[in-house]
Amino acid sequence: MLILDQYWWVFFLPGLLLGLYAQIKLQAAYSRYMRVPSASGVTGAQAARAILDRAGLTGVEIYEIGGHLTDHYDPTKKALFLSSEIFHGDSLAAIGVAAHEAGHALQHQAAYAPLQLRMALVPVTSFASYAWSGLVLLGFIVPTLFYKAIGIAIAIFAVLTLFQVVTLPVEFDASRRARERLLRLGFIQRDEQVGVSRVLNAAALTYVAAMVAALLQLLHLITIARHRDD
């Protein structure tokens, strides 16, 4: 069966465990600090709006959306999308997450190089994702064809892995900008910075886990190719 060789668990298990750990840590930090109101009393939407306006980004709109941890900045629409609990919440978690998304808008404004690269990679990565899904399906149906196309599989997955690698500095930098702006605007006190940082660091860990899992899977594909040629 596709990729289920003797090396599969060696490459798969560490990424799986790290991913599970990251999700547990994120949910724990998020749940804890969603229950801790900020001293300033501002909501996530208000904090994000103030950060954007202070930076001159008055044209960047903020929209409320459904779901849990669905918050994101869309550079093509130049808009922030905040889940209801973040949009209306006045907790440390809410204003931290909202400020993080505003941080992406600040990156866009400053033409932050890693964000520019990630944006350029989006269409290529989207195509690579579809191509990878097709190869995996092909591999389950006719495994020998997948192994014959292992070079193509490596090239496709290398693109997906590159996207994960580029994402890391983008996310860490957005969190740094978020903490700086929240302090500068007086939305959090020094002692509250710990709670905000724990939430943002836990969220960043999920991206680290995704990158590690992608790298390990890429290494697995390379291992398959090397043993195929032996």
Helices and strands as residue ranges (DSSP letters): H 8-33, H 44-54, E 61-65, E 72-74, E 79-83, H 84-88, H 92-109, H 113-141, H 143-148, H 150-184, G 190-192, H 193-229
